[in-house]
Amino acid sequence: MKGEVKESLTIEGINGEVVIHQKESIVKRLLKTWQLYVFILPAVIYFIIFCYGPMYGVQLAFKDYNPVAGIMGSEWIGFDNFVRFFKSYQFKQLLENTLILSLYQLIAGFPIPIILAILLNQLRGSKFKKLVQTVTYAPHFISIVVLVGMLNIFLSPRGGVVNQIIQLFGQEPILFLGKEEYFRHIYVLSGVWQNMGWNAIIYLAALSGVSPELHEAAIMDGASKIKRILHVDLPAILPTVMIILVMNFGSVMSLGFEKAYLMQNSQNISSSEIIATYVYKMGLLNAQYGFSTAVGLFNSVINCTLLIIVNKVSKKISDIGLW
């Protein structure tokens, strides 16, 4: 009958026995677990409105946008905006700054939360462990504006704590935020300090799932703490580590512009100008919407490509991946 929901039967032979599996229809499965779908509905609506909805504007990258004509009425110019960006004298510098800063941040920031989680997992004193967790988590909740303000105060050549220590050793104060050679180190290390505790949470959750019996068996075999970490803890969290690594590679080009923009000045611009800050300046300050959209789209395509490649390599090497 029309509109009737049918169910299919599959028959499998297992050791000579006939086993019948009854497959439920999609509608019945949805009705059985409708509470779960209602639970995730706000998140789905959020992504539709703020992530998928704005993708309508991607076509600006291929148009000479005219606010009077609107998006649909603007002249189609194909890849002219992309060609303009690739031929720009800033292209090489922007790409180099973004890649160096991103890879530096990944290399310096990725292992530290793992090490922190393993060390916290080894602590037996609950009070001290909670204290360390609170101290390391707290910086994550400091806003970027406040963090950059703190950096300006601590690194100030006049009265900054760091320069006062330098002067105690008879050295001249250093204008850290005014020198391009210090920008990347300050940007990355302050980010590591701010986020290492928060990023360690997921690894602590994975370590909490390790069976105590494995550690007991390792202790009975005479394994030291180092060996138990290497042969029990690390293999247990390896799938989580690989998934996070793949996701981080997928956002290599997506440095947050706020921190770089707030730390940027005329003296460190050669190191601090990245694609995100360039898109902001060209799009919002100079009102070149089509060109800035093209630059942003180029950035997203690179991220997507890296995500696919790294995921494929991860699947081939360790059989662990996002899909």
DAMO-V825637 format. One record per pair of residues at least 4 apart in sequence whose ideal C-beta (glycine too) atoms are under 8 Angstrom apart, sorted by the first residue. I is the first residue (numbers start at 1). J is the second residue. Records with the same first field share a line. If there is no record, write none. Layout:
# DAMO-V825637
I->J, J
This chain:
# DAMO-V825637
5->25, 27, 28
6->25
7->22, 23, 24, 25, 28
8->22, 23
9->20, 21, 22, 23
10->20, 21, 23
11->18, 19, 20, 21
12->18, 19, 21
13->17, 18, 19
14->19
24->28, 29, 32
25->29
26->30
27->31
28->32
29->33
30->34, 37
33->37
34->38
35->39
36->40
37->41
40->44
41->45
42->46
43->47
44->48
45->49
46->50, 51
47->51, 52
48->52, 53
49->53
50->54
51->55
56->71
57->71, 293
58->293, 297
59->63, 71
60->65, 71, 74, 289, 290, 293, 294
61->81, 82, 290, 293, 294, 296, 297
62->76, 77, 78, 79, 81, 290, 294
63->71, 74, 75, 76, 77, 290
64->74, 75, 77, 80, 290
65->71, 74, 289, 290
66->70, 73, 74, 75
69->73, 74, 75
70->74
74->290
77->81, 290
79->83
80->84
81->85, 290, 291, 293, 294, 295
82->86, 294, 298
83->87
84->88, 291, 294
85->91, 291, 294, 295, 298
86->91
87->91
89->93
90->94, 273, 278
91->95
92->96
93->97, 270, 273
94->98, 273, 274, 275, 278
95->99, 275
96->100
97->101, 271, 272, 273, 274
98->102, 253, 255, 274, 275, 276
99->103, 252, 253
100->104, 184
101->105, 184, 187, 188, 255, 260, 274
102->106, 252, 253, 255
103->107, 252
104->108, 184, 188
105->109, 187, 188, 191, 192, 255
106->110, 248, 249, 252
108->112, 188, 189, 192
109->113, 188, 191, 192, 195, 196, 199
110->114, 244, 245, 248
111->115
112->116, 192, 196
113->117, 195, 196, 197, 199, 200, 203
114->118, 200, 203, 237, 241
115->119
116->120, 136, 196, 197, 200
117->121, 200, 201, 203, 204, 207, 237
118->122, 203, 207, 229, 233, 234
119->123
120->129, 132, 133, 200, 204
121->204, 207, 208, 233
122->225, 229
123->128, 129, 132
124->129
125->129
126->130
127->131
128->132
129->133
130->134
131->135
132->136
133->137, 197
134->138
135->197
136->196, 197, 200
137->141, 197, 198, 201
138->142, 197
139->147, 193, 194, 195, 197
140->194, 195, 197, 198
142->146, 147, 150, 194
143->147
144->148, 256, 258, 259, 262
145->149, 258, 262
146->150
147->151, 190, 194, 259
148->152, 259, 262, 263
149->153
150->154
151->155, 177, 186, 190, 263
152->156, 177
153->160
154->160, 161, 162
155->160, 162, 163, 176, 177, 186
156->160, 163
157->163, 173, 174, 175
158->163, 173
159->163, 164
160->164, 173
161->165
162->166, 176
163->167, 173, 174
164->168
165->169
166->171, 172, 173, 174
167->171, 172, 173
174->179, 182
175->179, 267
176->182, 186
177->182, 183, 186, 263, 265, 268
178->265, 267, 268
179->183, 267, 268
180->267, 268, 269, 270, 271, 272
181->271
182->186, 268
183->187, 263, 268, 271, 272
184->188, 271
185->189
186->190, 263
187->191, 259, 260, 263, 272
188->192
189->193
190->194
191->195, 259
192->196
195->199
196->200
197->201
199->203
200->204
201->205
202->206, 240, 244
203->207, 237, 240, 241
204->208
205->209
206->210, 236, 237, 240
207->233, 236, 237
209->236
210->214, 215, 232, 233, 236
211->215
212->216
213->217
214->218, 232
215->219, 228, 232
216->220
217->221
218->223, 227, 228, 231, 232
219->223, 228
223->227, 228, 231
224->228
225->229
226->230
227->231
228->232, 233
229->233, 234
230->234
231->235
232->236
233->237
234->238
237->241
238->242, 318, 320
239->243, 320
240->244
241->245
242->246, 314, 318, 320, 321
243->247, 320, 321, 322
244->248
245->249, 310, 314
246->250, 307, 310, 311, 314, 321, 322
247->251, 307, 322
248->252
249->306, 307, 310
250->303, 304, 306, 307, 310, 311
251->303
252->302, 303, 306
253->275, 299, 302, 303, 306
254->276, 299, 303
255->260, 274, 275, 276
256->260, 276
257->261, 274, 276, 277, 279, 280
258->262
259->263
260->264, 272, 274, 276, 277
261->276, 277, 280
263->268, 272
264->268, 269, 272, 273, 277
265->269, 272
268->272
269->273
272->277
273->277, 278
274->278
275->279, 295, 296, 299
276->280, 299
277->281
278->282, 295
279->283, 292, 295, 296, 299
280->284, 285, 292
281->285, 286
282->286, 288, 291, 292, 295
283->287, 288, 289, 291, 292, 293, 296
284->292
288->292
289->293
290->294
291->295
292->296
293->297
294->298
295->299
296->300
297->301
298->302
299->303
300->304
301->305
302->306
303->307
304->308
305->309
306->310
307->311, 322
308->312
309->313
310->314
311->315, 321, 322, 323
312->316, 321
313->317
314->318, 320, 321
315->319, 320, 321
